[in-house]
Every structure is written in C-alpha cells, then in structure tokens.
Amino acid sequence: MSDSDHTFPAPVLEPLDARLADLVALYEDLHRHPELAFEETRTAAEVARRLTGHGYDVTTGIGVTGVTGVLRNGPGPVVLLRADMDALPVTEDSGLPYASTVPGRMHACGHDVHVTCLLGAADLLAAGRAHWSGTLVVLFQPAEEAGSGARRMLDDGLYSKGLVPTPDAVLAQHVAPFGAGLIAYCPGACMAAADSLRITFHGTGGHGSRPESTVDPVLMAAAFVQRVQSVVAREIAAKDQAVVTVGSFHAGDSANVIPDRAVVQLSVRSFDPHVRTAVLAAIDRIARAEATASGAEREPETEALDSFPVTVNDADLLRDVNEGFTRLFGPERVFAYEPATGSEDAGLLATAAGAPLYYWWLGGWDPEAFRTALAAGRLAQDIPSNHSPHFVPVVRPTLTMGVQALTAAALTRLDTP
C-alpha cells in the first residue's frame, strides 16, 4: 500500500501498486479523448470491457450511455459507488503530452479521474472479495455537467426495472483544486441547488441608423444583465447564500442591424428552497419589467434548461466513512470544508433509493504549488479551478488516493470480518 502506513484495509488494497501503471495509462487515454454529455460512447465501451473482465454483471446504455456493474458476493448490504464520465466544451491549454486531442473538448472537471479511480476500486474489490460480503454496484453516469444524467438513468429503470439492486448507501467523490493527498468533507448540505435558465427578450428589429423605429432587445437584455445582479446584493439576506451568474448573451449578426431578439442564459445557485423561490421570482420580475420599460409588445420567454437539487451528506454515513479514511490516511489528511456553490446530481441516485449519501472532495493539485499559493494568499490567482482550460490534476498521488478512498468507503458499509 503506497500512500499510507495504516493497515485498514490492507488486504484489499495491496494489489494497487502493481495495477497503478495500467490506471495511469487509462487516465491519460481518457484525458486525450474527452466526450460531451450523452456522447460518452468510447468511455462507456472501455468501462464495460474492464468491468466484464473483473467479473461484474454489466449493463450498458442506461440513460443513453450510462454503464453499471453489479458484483454479488453473498448476503449483506448493497453499496453503490458512482463516477461521472462527461467532459466539457473547453479548449485545453495545459501543454501536457496527454492533452485533449479533440478540438474544443476537455476533461476540465476531472471526470476522467473519477472514471479511472472507480475502475481501480472495482478491480480491487472484485479481486479482494474474500474479505467482504454483500453486493457492490459501480455506476458510471453520463451528463453530470448537463444536470440530467442521473435522472435519465433513473427514468430508464435503474431501480424500478431492477437494472441494479436498490442500494443501502451511495458514495461518490470529486477531484478538487486543493493539495493532492488530502480529502475534504462537508456535513449536511455540501453543494448547492442549481437552476439554469434561458431568457429570450423580444423587440422590434430595424436599421441601426434608425433606432427610434425599433424596440432594441440588446439594450433591454443588457439592462436586465446589470439589474439582475442586484437580486443577491439587495433582496437576499446576508445570512443566506445565493449566486446569480449570466454566462451567455447572444443577439444579432450585423453591426448595423438591430435584431428582433436577444437571448440570455444564466445560472442560479442556492441552498434553501425559500431563497431559490425568491431569486427565481425576482429574475422573472426584472425580465418582464425591463421589457415593459422598453415598450416591448411581447413579454420575455423563460425556459428552464436544467436543475440540480441540493446535495446533502448523511451524518451517520459521513461519520462511518470518515473513520475509515482517518485510519487509512491519518487524521491530518482528512479535513472539514465549507459548502460549495457548485452543484451535483449524484444525490438523486440516493434520494430515489431512499438511501444515505456521502459525497467528498479529493485533492488533485500539486501539493507544493498549493501550499505556496495558500501561503501567499493567491489560491484564486495561481490554482486553476474546475472548468478552467488549465485544470489538470496531478496523476500521483491523486489516482492512488482516489482508488484507496472509494475502496475504503465501500468496505465501511459492506460486511467485513
């Protein structure tokens, strides 16, 4: 066991060193070949091939490209380990020899790390089945970035049609931009709910030289973009948390033509359902008010693009798994962290099963670079965040610790001697 002097759970983890070179090669291959939401066919095929070789009962094509593997190993609890597979429409700027070979596509959120670590854990747990009993479900989910992958797998009958047994616990991890070799956790609500919206403002187009004959949707939408930033600053209490971000603005194709519409896309993050309702209502009110102020004949149209629920960690499951992490890695490498305003759909897999969830963060950045940036107060400037074209976790010890963490977490809920 390469990254720990502790003995839990040594017999299952012992083969990891011999398998690490293969896992590194797998990770680099996945990183070179990123696939967007619901397009993860190459990744899914490799996942299915490896799971079949490890003796899992494999089902493919769940929720378009999702893959599950089930390993029944006698009586005991059912534990589900989940990894997401999709990449992002980001152009990589890492300069690494295994950088993405697909133009405009990149694993900029570390899902290639997640797939590799779960395949590594699936291998170790299958090889070490003499040391545990129960049923292990490994789930490789599409389209987490689109917010719909978990829902599509559930709608396809993940539990209702018995594609996998209903789990007693759901476990997942996400690589994050802090020092590799560390694990961070957050009790209770650990990640925000998210709502993505598309708002279309309707005006009256015309010649750029005669704006008086038009109702300019560009001006209307631009006023909305500025005004909507006041929602959190002036309508949400300081004790509450919310984020409103406009990420897309499209209008017109020519410098001298006023278009007849402008389209704005935005994201809302919140932790409390009352805050969420208030923010969404304020956005709608401001959009309609700006249209009225501009004299538009049509009200704006709002379309919900996707929605993530709040991700909530179960207290008992978190405590039990963290005890295992502490024995394996040592208490100095497992620390509490504040809730993240990012969002996840892994919680749907737990909620649909009536099972507890534990979702933790796996450090993935060069430890020395992270310590230097932290000491200088320059984390935001010097450490790329998820979704950055520069976000590429270090291979070691990230992969080693990620495999160990998933394996140990599963063994805290499976029956062991």
C-alpha positions as CSV (number, residue, x, y, z in Angstrom):
1,M,0.0,0.0,0.0
2,S,1.8,3.1,-1.3
3,D,0.3,6.1,0.4
4,S,-0.4,5.0,3.9
5,D,1.3,3.3,6.9
6,H,-2.1,2.3,8.3
7,T,-3.5,-1.2,7.9
8,F,-7.1,-0.5,7.0
9,P,-8.0,-2.2,4.7
10,A,-4.6,-3.6,3.7
11,P,-5.5,-7.0,2.2
12,V,-7.8,-5.4,-0.4
13,L,-5.6,-2.5,-1.2
14,E,-2.3,-4.5,-1.5
15,P,-2.6,-5.1,-5.3
16,L,-2.9,-1.4,-6.1
17,D,0.8,-0.7,-6.6
18,A,1.0,-3.4,-9.3
19,R,-2.1,-2.0,-11.1
20,L,-1.1,1.6,-10.9
21,A,0.8,1.8,-14.3
22,D,-2.3,0.5,-16.1
23,L,-4.5,3.0,-14.3
24,V,-2.2,5.9,-15.3
25,A,-2.3,4.8,-18.9
26,L,-6.1,4.5,-18.7
27,Y,-6.4,8.0,-17.2
28,E,-4.1,9.6,-19.9
29,D,-6.1,7.8,-22.6
30,L,-9.4,9.1,-21.2
31,H,-8.0,12.6,-20.9
32,R,-6.9,12.6,-24.6
33,H,-10.4,11.5,-25.7
34,P,-13.0,13.6,-23.9
35,E,-16.6,13.1,-24.8
36,L,-19.5,15.5,-24.0
37,A,-22.8,14.7,-22.2
38,F,-24.6,11.7,-23.7
39,E,-21.8,11.2,-26.2
40,E,-19.6,9.1,-23.9
41,T,-19.6,6.0,-26.1
42,R,-15.9,5.4,-26.2
43,T,-15.5,5.8,-22.5
44,A,-18.6,3.6,-21.8
45,A,-17.2,0.9,-24.0
46,E,-13.9,0.8,-22.1
47,V,-15.7,0.8,-18.8
48,A,-17.9,-2.1,-19.8
49,R,-14.9,-4.0,-21.2
50,R,-13.0,-3.7,-17.9
51,L,-15.9,-4.4,-15.6
52,T,-16.7,-7.6,-17.6
53,G,-13.1,-8.7,-17.2
54,H,-13.4,-8.2,-13.5
55,G,-16.4,-10.4,-13.2
56,Y,-19.2,-7.9,-12.9
57,D,-22.7,-8.3,-14.3
58,V,-22.6,-5.3,-16.8
59,T,-25.5,-3.3,-18.2
60,T,-24.9,-0.6,-20.8
61,G,-27.0,2.1,-22.5
62,I,-28.8,3.2,-19.3
63,G,-29.8,6.8,-19.8
64,V,-28.2,6.7,-23.3
65,T,-24.6,6.0,-22.3
66,G,-24.6,5.0,-18.7
67,V,-22.9,1.8,-17.5
68,T,-23.4,-0.3,-14.4
69,G,-21.6,-3.2,-12.9
70,V,-23.1,-5.5,-10.2
71,L,-20.9,-7.8,-8.1
72,R,-23.0,-10.1,-5.9
73,N,-20.8,-11.6,-3.1
74,G,-23.1,-13.3,-0.7
75,P,-25.5,-11.8,1.9
76,G,-25.1,-8.2,3.1
77,P,-25.7,-4.6,2.3
78,V,-25.9,-3.1,-1.2
79,V,-23.3,-0.3,-1.7
80,L,-23.3,1.9,-4.8
81,L,-20.2,3.7,-6.0
82,R,-20.7,6.4,-8.6
83,A,-18.5,8.2,-11.1
84,D,-19.5,10.7,-13.8
85,M,-18.0,10.4,-17.3
86,D,-18.7,13.5,-19.4
87,A,-16.3,16.3,-20.5
88,L,-16.8,20.0,-21.2
89,P,-16.8,22.2,-24.3
90,V,-13.5,23.7,-23.2
91,T,-10.3,24.1,-25.3
92,E,-7.4,22.7,-23.2
93,D,-4.4,24.9,-22.5
94,S,-2.2,22.6,-20.3
95,G,0.7,21.8,-22.6
96,L,0.7,18.2,-21.3
97,P,1.8,15.3,-23.6
98,Y,-1.6,13.7,-22.9
99,A,-3.7,16.8,-23.5
100,S,-7.0,16.5,-25.3
101,T,-6.8,15.6,-29.0
102,V,-10.4,16.7,-29.6
103,P,-10.8,20.4,-30.6
104,G,-12.9,22.3,-28.2
105,R,-13.3,19.4,-25.8
106,M,-11.6,18.8,-22.5
107,H,-11.9,16.9,-19.2
108,A,-11.8,20.2,-17.4
109,C,-13.7,19.0,-14.4
110,G,-11.7,15.8,-13.7
111,H,-14.3,13.2,-14.6
112,D,-11.5,11.2,-16.2
113,V,-10.0,11.0,-12.8
114,H,-13.4,9.8,-11.4
115,V,-13.8,7.0,-14.0
116,T,-10.2,5.8,-13.5
117,C,-10.5,5.7,-9.7
118,L,-13.8,3.9,-9.8
119,L,-12.5,1.3,-12.2
120,G,-9.4,0.8,-10.0
121,A,-11.6,0.4,-6.9
122,A,-13.9,-2.0,-8.8
123,D,-10.9,-4.1,-9.7
124,L,-9.5,-4.2,-6.2
125,L,-12.9,-5.0,-4.6
126,A,-13.5,-7.8,-7.1
127,A,-10.1,-9.3,-6.5
128,G,-10.5,-8.9,-2.8
129,R,-14.0,-10.4,-2.5
130,A,-12.8,-12.9,0.1
131,H,-12.5,-10.0,2.6
132,W,-16.1,-8.7,2.3
133,S,-19.7,-9.8,1.6
134,G,-22.7,-8.0,0.2
135,T,-23.4,-6.5,-3.2
136,L,-21.3,-3.9,-4.9
137,V,-22.8,-1.6,-7.6
138,V,-20.5,0.5,-9.6
139,L,-22.3,3.2,-11.7
140,F,-20.7,5.3,-14.5
141,Q,-23.0,8.2,-15.2
142,P,-23.3,10.3,-18.3
143,A,-24.2,14.0,-18.5
144,E,-23.5,15.3,-15.0
145,E,-22.5,18.6,-16.5
146,A,-25.9,18.8,-18.2
147,G,-27.6,18.1,-14.9
148,S,-29.7,15.3,-16.4
149,G,-27.6,12.1,-16.4
150,A,-28.7,10.7,-13.1
151,R,-32.3,11.5,-13.9
152,R,-32.1,9.8,-17.3
153,M,-30.6,6.6,-15.7
154,L,-33.4,6.6,-13.1
155,D,-36.1,7.2,-15.8
156,D,-34.6,4.3,-17.7
157,G,-35.5,2.0,-14.8
158,L,-32.2,1.9,-12.9
159,Y,-34.0,0.8,-9.8
160,S,-37.7,0.4,-10.9
161,K,-36.8,-2.2,-13.6
162,G,-34.2,-3.9,-11.4
163,L,-31.3,-3.0,-13.6
164,V,-29.3,-2.8,-10.4
165,P,-30.4,-3.7,-6.8
166,T,-31.6,-0.7,-4.8
167,P,-28.6,0.5,-2.7
168,D,-28.4,0.9,1.0
169,A,-25.7,3.6,0.6
170,V,-24.5,5.8,-2.2
171,L,-20.9,7.0,-2.2
172,A,-19.1,9.4,-4.6
173,Q,-16.1,11.7,-4.8
174,H,-15.0,14.7,-6.9
175,V,-11.4,15.8,-7.6
176,A,-10.9,19.4,-6.5
177,P,-8.2,22.1,-6.8
178,F,-6.5,21.7,-3.4
179,G,-3.5,19.7,-2.5
180,A,-3.3,16.1,-3.7
181,G,-3.1,13.7,-0.8
182,L,-6.0,15.4,1.1
183,I,-9.7,14.6,1.4
184,A,-12.2,17.3,2.3
185,Y,-15.7,16.8,3.6
186,C,-18.8,18.9,4.5
187,P,-21.5,17.7,6.8
188,G,-25.1,18.2,5.7
189,A,-25.8,20.4,2.7
190,C,-22.4,20.3,0.9
191,M,-23.3,21.5,-2.6
192,A,-25.9,24.0,-3.8
193,A,-29.0,23.5,-5.8
194,A,-28.7,24.9,-9.3
195,D,-31.1,26.2,-11.9
196,S,-30.1,27.1,-15.5
197,L,-32.4,29.4,-17.4
198,R,-32.6,30.8,-21.0
199,I,-34.5,34.1,-21.3
200,T,-35.5,35.4,-24.7
201,F,-36.2,39.1,-25.0
202,H,-38.4,40.1,-27.9
203,G,-38.0,43.5,-29.5
204,T,-38.7,45.0,-32.9
205,G,-35.7,44.9,-35.3
206,G,-34.7,47.5,-37.8
207,H,-31.8,49.5,-39.3
208,G,-29.1,50.6,-37.0
209,S,-29.3,54.2,-38.2
210,R,-33.0,54.4,-37.1
211,P,-33.2,53.1,-33.6
212,E,-36.3,55.2,-33.0
213,S,-38.2,52.9,-35.3
214,T,-37.3,49.8,-33.2
215,V,-37.6,48.3,-29.8
216,D,-34.0,47.3,-29.1
217,P,-33.8,43.9,-27.4
218,V,-30.0,44.3,-27.0
219,L,-30.5,47.3,-24.7
220,M,-33.3,45.5,-23.0
221,A,-31.3,42.4,-22.3
222,A,-28.2,44.4,-21.3
223,A,-30.2,46.4,-18.7
224,F,-31.5,43.1,-17.4
225,V,-28.0,41.6,-17.1
226,Q,-26.9,44.6,-14.9
227,R,-30.1,44.8,-12.9
228,V,-30.3,41.1,-12.1
229,Q,-27.0,41.3,-10.2
230,S,-28.9,43.4,-7.6
231,V,-31.0,40.3,-6.6
232,V,-28.5,38.7,-4.3
233,A,-27.0,42.1,-3.2
234,R,-30.3,43.7,-2.3
235,E,-33.0,41.0,-2.0
236,I,-31.3,38.1,-0.2
237,A,-30.4,38.4,3.5
238,A,-26.7,38.4,4.3
239,K,-27.1,35.1,6.3
240,D,-28.4,33.3,3.2
241,Q,-26.4,32.1,0.2
242,A,-27.2,32.6,-3.4
243,V,-25.3,33.2,-6.7
244,V,-26.7,34.6,-10.0
245,T,-24.3,34.3,-12.9
246,V,-25.0,35.3,-16.5
247,G,-22.9,33.1,-18.7
248,S,-24.2,33.6,-22.2
249,F,-25.6,36.6,-24.2
250,H,-26.4,36.4,-27.9
251,A,-28.1,38.9,-30.1
252,G,-27.8,39.9,-33.8
253,D,-25.3,39.1,-36.5
254,S,-24.5,42.5,-38.0
255,A,-23.1,45.8,-36.7
256,N,-25.8,47.9,-38.5
257,V,-28.9,45.8,-37.8
258,I,-30.9,46.0,-34.6
259,P,-32.1,42.4,-34.1
260,D,-35.6,41.4,-33.0
261,R,-34.5,39.3,-30.1
262,A,-31.7,38.8,-27.6
263,V,-31.1,35.6,-25.6
264,V,-29.5,35.5,-22.2
265,Q,-28.6,32.3,-20.3
266,L,-27.9,32.3,-16.6
267,S,-27.3,30.1,-13.6
268,V,-28.8,30.3,-10.1
269,R,-27.2,28.6,-7.1
270,S,-28.9,28.3,-3.7
271,F,-29.1,26.1,-0.6
272,D,-32.5,27.0,0.8
273,P,-35.8,26.4,-1.1
274,H,-37.3,29.7,0.0
275,V,-34.2,31.5,-1.2
276,R,-34.3,29.7,-4.5
277,T,-38.0,30.6,-5.0
278,A,-37.3,34.3,-4.1
279,V,-34.3,34.5,-6.6
280,L,-36.2,32.9,-9.5
281,A,-39.2,35.1,-8.9
282,A,-37.0,38.2,-8.8
283,I,-35.3,37.2,-12.1
284,D,-38.7,36.8,-13.8
285,R,-40.0,40.1,-12.4
286,I,-36.9,42.0,-13.6
287,A,-37.0,40.5,-17.1
288,R,-40.6,41.4,-17.5
289,A,-40.1,44.9,-16.1
290,E,-37.2,45.6,-18.5
291,A,-39.4,44.5,-21.4
292,T,-42.2,46.8,-20.2
293,A,-39.7,49.7,-19.7
294,S,-38.5,49.3,-23.3
295,G,-42.0,49.2,-24.7
296,A,-41.8,45.7,-25.9
297,E,-45.0,44.2,-27.3
298,R,-44.2,40.7,-26.1
299,E,-43.1,39.6,-22.7
300,P,-39.8,37.7,-22.4
301,E,-39.9,33.9,-22.5
302,T,-38.1,31.9,-19.8
303,E,-37.1,28.3,-20.4
304,A,-35.7,26.1,-17.6
305,L,-32.6,24.3,-19.1
306,D,-31.6,22.0,-16.2
307,S,-31.9,21.8,-12.4
308,F,-29.8,20.2,-9.7
309,P,-31.1,19.6,-6.1
310,V,-29.1,20.5,-3.0
311,T,-26.5,17.7,-2.3
312,V,-26.9,16.6,1.3
313,N,-24.5,14.3,3.1
314,D,-25.9,11.9,5.6
315,A,-24.4,12.4,9.1
316,D,-24.1,8.7,10.0
317,L,-22.6,7.6,6.7
318,L,-20.2,10.5,6.7
319,R,-19.0,9.6,10.2
320,D,-18.5,6.0,9.4
321,V,-16.6,6.5,6.2
322,N,-14.5,9.3,7.7
323,E,-13.5,6.9,10.5
324,G,-12.2,4.6,7.7
325,F,-10.5,7.5,6.0
326,T,-8.8,8.6,9.2
327,R,-7.5,5.1,9.9
328,L,-6.2,4.7,6.3
329,F,-4.8,8.1,5.6
330,G,-4.3,9.7,9.1
331,P,-6.3,12.5,10.7
332,E,-4.0,15.2,9.2
333,R,-5.2,14.4,5.7
334,V,-8.9,14.4,6.3
335,F,-10.4,17.9,7.0
336,A,-13.8,19.6,7.1
337,Y,-14.6,22.2,4.4
338,E,-17.3,24.8,3.8
339,P,-20.2,24.1,1.4
340,A,-19.5,24.6,-2.2
341,T,-21.8,26.6,-4.5
342,G,-21.1,24.1,-7.3
343,S,-23.8,21.6,-7.9
344,E,-24.2,17.8,-8.4
345,D,-26.9,15.3,-9.4
346,A,-25.4,12.3,-7.5
347,G,-27.9,13.0,-4.7
348,L,-30.7,11.9,-7.0
349,L,-29.4,8.4,-7.0
350,A,-29.6,8.3,-3.2
351,T,-32.9,10.0,-2.9
352,A,-34.6,7.7,-5.4
353,A,-33.3,4.7,-3.4
354,G,-34.2,6.2,0.0
355,A,-30.6,5.7,0.8
356,P,-28.0,7.9,2.6
357,L,-25.4,9.7,0.5
358,Y,-21.8,10.7,1.3
359,Y,-20.0,12.9,-1.3
360,W,-16.4,14.0,-0.6
361,W,-13.7,16.0,-2.3
362,L,-10.4,14.5,-3.4
363,G,-7.4,16.8,-3.6
364,G,-5.8,16.9,-7.1
365,W,-3.4,19.7,-7.3
366,D,0.4,19.7,-6.9
367,P,0.8,19.8,-3.1
368,E,3.8,22.2,-3.1
369,A,2.2,24.6,-5.6
370,F,-0.9,24.6,-3.5
371,R,1.0,25.3,-0.2
372,T,2.9,28.1,-1.9
373,A,-0.3,29.7,-3.3
374,L,-2.0,29.3,0.1
375,A,0.8,31.0,2.0
376,A,0.9,33.9,-0.5
377,G,-2.9,34.3,-0.4
378,R,-3.0,33.6,-4.1
379,L,-5.2,30.5,-4.4
380,A,-7.7,32.2,-6.8
381,Q,-4.9,33.5,-9.0
382,D,-2.5,30.6,-9.1
383,I,-4.6,27.4,-8.7
384,P,-6.9,26.8,-11.7
385,S,-10.4,25.8,-10.7
386,N,-12.6,23.1,-12.2
387,H,-13.8,24.1,-15.7
388,S,-10.6,26.0,-16.4
389,P,-8.6,25.1,-19.5
390,H,-5.7,24.7,-17.2
391,F,-7.4,22.3,-14.7
392,V,-5.5,19.0,-15.0
393,P,-4.9,17.2,-11.7
394,V,-1.5,15.7,-10.9
395,V,-1.5,11.9,-11.6
396,R,0.2,10.9,-8.4
397,P,-0.9,10.7,-5.6
398,T,-4.4,11.7,-6.9
399,L,-5.2,8.4,-8.6
400,T,-3.7,6.3,-5.8
401,M,-5.6,8.1,-3.1
402,G,-8.8,8.2,-5.2
403,V,-8.8,4.4,-5.6
404,Q,-8.0,3.9,-2.0
405,A,-10.8,6.3,-0.8
406,L,-13.5,4.6,-2.9
407,T,-12.3,1.1,-1.8
408,A,-12.2,2.0,1.8
409,A,-15.5,3.8,1.7
410,A,-17.2,0.8,0.2
411,L,-15.7,-1.5,2.8
412,T,-17.1,0.6,5.7
413,R,-20.6,-0.3,4.5
414,L,-20.1,-3.8,3.2
415,D,-19.9,-6.7,5.7
416,T,-16.3,-7.4,6.6
417,P,-14.8,-9.9,9.0
